[in-house]
Amino acid sequence: MSELSLNAIYLARQRIAGLVRSTPLEYSPSLSQRVGVAVYLKLESQQITGSFKLRGASNAIAQLDAEQKNCGVVAASTGNHGRALAHAASQLGVRATICLSQLVPDNKVQAIRDLGAEVCIVGNSQDDAQREAERIATEHGAILLPPFDHPAIIAGQGTLGLEILEQLPQVAQVLVPLSGGGLFAGVALALKSASPAITLHGISMRDGAAMHASLSADQPVQVQELPTLADSLGGGIGLDNQYTFAMTRDLCDQLHLLDEGSIAAGMRHAYRQERQVVEGAGAVGIAALLEGLIPARGPIVVVVSGRNIDIEQHLRVINGADA
């Protein structure tokens, strides 16, 4: 599919140059010693808006024509996509409306408001927020930019994969947080296009992992969205999923699920050993290594996808009060 080719990812990188950061890839002595091979952390948590989502959001808005930009953009989000879209829209002079469910943490809601986007809170799931975003797009003519199942979003996230290849050409395995699949699909497409031998691991939480349930059923299915430390990984993949389900099915070598205690342990390790504040979704790769789920074949790259956690919750986790 030409719109989701490696070339599309290279074009996305040209399009978003100056709008996003090239994030560091840092060697982790503690995890390398633990696993027995070299482990590196791709710190997308140091992206401008605190997560990888800025890549896809910036590419999606930048590729709109003038008439589309004038219509404004709308999206549903579990927090990080909305924050990224709000930031990208403000940089490119586009009006943005972000629909969120009541499960989205207050710190993420406020961050979106602070960036100048209009916020609409509706329902108790990502699916509820998605339906509201679709209503706004239909009734008001705004351009709907979904969090993951969109060619421009996927291509934008894929630029992270290009950076990994350039920073560590000999990479053997990559661990990627997996939710709707936009990040996984983009990164996997970039990496597998360069070297099919690279092993791609998708990592998610055990409770409410929609992509895992869908892959098990061999078709997109709905799951109950449950509270989790990895709140950014919540939500469905859409019953009419057009891109990320098939791409994840075809490109994912192994998929791992983690309980809440393991995710909390990953967050604590990130803080105490790596000196990084990381949200639950961003810590799942570290957690998978700590759990011994990944074969000792390196070098290994762990995508640390975001840092946007309420600081009080982070303190509770670090002190062992949560999970």
N, C-alpha and C positions, 0 to 999 in steps of 0.2 A: 504494500500500500504506500504510494509515493508520499502522501501527506505525513506518514509516520516512518520515514526513512532516516538513515544516519545523516543524510544531507540536510534534512529538516532540522536536526539537532544543531548542526554546524551553523545553519542560517539563524536559528534562534540565538545562538551565542553572539553572533554579530549584532542582532537586533537589540539584545539586552545589555550589550557592553556599556558600561557607565551607569547602569541602573542597578546592578547587583555587584556583590563582592565575589572575588575568587577566594574561597575559604581555605584555611590551612589544613594540611594533612600532617598530623603529629604522631611520632612514634610513642608507644606506651610501654615503658619498661615493666610496669606491674603486670599488665595483661600478657605481654610477651613471655614473661617468666612463668605466669600461670599456665599458659597454653603450651609453651614449648617451641613456638615459632614467632616470627616477627608480627606484631599487631600494630596497626596504625589507626588513628581516629580521624575521620573526615569531619571536621568541626563546622558543620552547616549551622550549628547553634550560634555561630558568630556571624551569620548573615545579618543584613541590615535590620530586618524586622524580627530577628530571632529564630527564623526557621527557613527551610529550603523552599517554602511556598512562594517566596518572592520571585524565583526564577520563572515558574510557569505563569504567574499572574502578570509579570512584566511583559513576557512574550505575547501573551494573549491580548493584552490591551494594545501593545505597540503594533501588532499586525492588523488592527482594525483600521478601516478607512475613515475619512473625516466625517462622513455622514453618520457612521456607526458610533464614533466617539461622541458625537453631539447628542446621541440618544441616551448616553449613560450606560453603565453596566450594573448588573445585579447578580448576586450569587448566594447560595447557602453555604454554611461553613460550620466546622466544629471549633473555629477560632483562628487558626493560623492562616488558612486561605483567605478569610475575611480581612485579617490584618494586612496580609501581603497585597491583596487587591486594593484595599483602601490606600495603602502607601503608593502603589504603582499608579493608581488613578490620580492621586494628588500630584505626583511628579509629572504626569502627562496631561494634566488639565481636564480630567474626565470625571463626571459625577458618578458616585458609587453608592449602591444600597446593598447592605449585607443582612441576610436572614439567618437567625441563630435559634437553636432550641434552648429551652430552659436549663439543659444540662451543661451548657457552655459556662466555664468558670467566669466569675465577675471580672477578674483581671483582664481576661481576653476581650470581654465585651467593652470594657472601658478603653482599652488600647485602640480598638477599632473606632470608637467615637472620637478619641483624641486625634485621630488622623483625618477627621473631617467627613467620614462616611455616615450615611443615614443607617441606623440600626433598627431592625425589626425582629423582636423576640416572639416566637410562636411555637407552641407544641412541646412535646417531650422527646423528640427524636430528630435526628438529622433528616429523616424522610419528611417529617412535618415541615421543617425549614425549607427543604427542597421544593415541596409543593407550593409554598408561599412565594418563593423566588420565581417559579414558573408562572404563577398568577400575575405577578408584577410585570414580568417580561411580556406576557400576552396582552394585558390590559393597558400598559403604559409604554410599550415599545422599547424598553430597555434591553440591552444585549445580555443574554444569559451566559455567564461564564462559570461552568461547574467546577468543583474543586479538583477533579481528577480525570473524568471521562471525556476528554476534549483533546484533539490533536495538538493544538498550540500549547496547552498546559503540559501535556506529556513531553513534547519536544523541549520546552523550557526546563523541565525537571531533568531531562536527559543531559543538559549541559554539565550537571554535577558529575555524571559518568565520564564525560570528556576530561574534566579536571583530574579525576582519579587516574585515568590512563596516562596523563601527562606527568602527574606527580609521582606515580609509581607504576611504570610500564610493566614490571614483572609481577603485578598483583595476581594472586591465585584464587582467592575467595573474597567475596564482598557480602556483608550483612546489611540488609536494608529493611527498615521498618515498613510493615505492610498493612495498609488499610484499604482504601478504595483502589489503590494500585497505580496512581499517577506517577509517584516517585519511583516505585519499583519498575514499572513498565519503561519509563524513560531511561533510567540508569541501566537497566538490563539490556535494552536495545543498543545503547552506546557501547557497553562492554562486550556483549556477545557478538556485535558486528566486528569488533576489533579482534576478539579471540574467543571462539566458542568454548575453549577449554576453561575459561574462568567460571567458577562455581558461584551461582547466585542463591543466597539464602534469604527468604522472606521471614520476618519475625513479627509476631503479633501477640496480643494478650489472649488468654484462654476464654474469657467471658465476652461474648458478643462479637467474635471475629467473623465478619460477614464474608470476606473473601475466602477464608478457609471453608466455611460452610458451603459456599457456592461452588468451590472447586470440588468438594466432596460429593455434591449433588450433580456435578457436571453441567450446571446452569446457574445463573444468578438467582439467589433466593433471599428472602427477607429474614432477618434475625432480630431478636429483642435487643435493644440497645441498653446496656447496663453500666452503672457507674464503675469507673476504673481509673487507676493512676495514669494509665495511658489514654486519657480522654481524647487526644487528637487522633487516635486510631479507631474511634467509635463511628457508628453510622453504617448505612447500607452501601452497596455498590450500584444500586439501581437495577430494577428488573429488566429494563431495556438497555442495559450496558452494551455499548458499541465497540469499545476498544480495550479497556484495561483487563477485563475478565479473560479474554482470549490471549492477550499478550502475557499476562501473569501465568496462565495455564501453560503456555508454550515456552516461557523463558525461565520459570522458577525451577531450580534444581531440588531445593528442599524448603519446606515450610515448617516453622517451629512455633509452638504456642507456650506462653509463659503465664504462671499464676501471679497474683498480686505481690506476694512476698518476694518473688524473684525480681520483679520490676523494681520494687523498692530497694532491693540489694544492689541492682544496677545503678540506681540513682545515688545511693550512698557511696558506691565505689567511685563513680564519676566525680563526686565532690571531694572525698577524702584522699583518693589516690591520684586523680587527674586534675584536681583543682578546677573542676568545671561544674557550673550549675546547669543541670539538664532536666527537662521535663520527662515524665514517664515514658511517653512515646519515643523520645530521643535516646532513652537508656536501654531499650529492649535488646539491641545488639550486644551491648556490654553484658547484660544479664544472661544472654544465651551463652556467651563465652564462660561466664562464671558458673553456669549450670553444666558445663562440659558437653554441650549439644553439638559443637562444631568440631569436625576432624582437625587434627594438628597438621595442616598443610598450609604453608605460608608462601609469601606474605598474605596476611589477612587485613582487609580494610573494613572498619565498622563505621557506617554512616550514623553520625550523631545528629539527628534531624532537627532538633529544636531545643530552646531553653525557656519557652514562655510558660512558666509555672508560677502560680501565686506564691510569693515568698514565704508566707505563713505555712502553707501546705508543705513547701520544700523543707522548712525547718522541722515540721512534724515528722516527715519521712526520715530526715537525717538523724533525728533523735530517737527514731524507732517507734514513734507514736502511731504512725499509719502503716498498715500492712506489715 
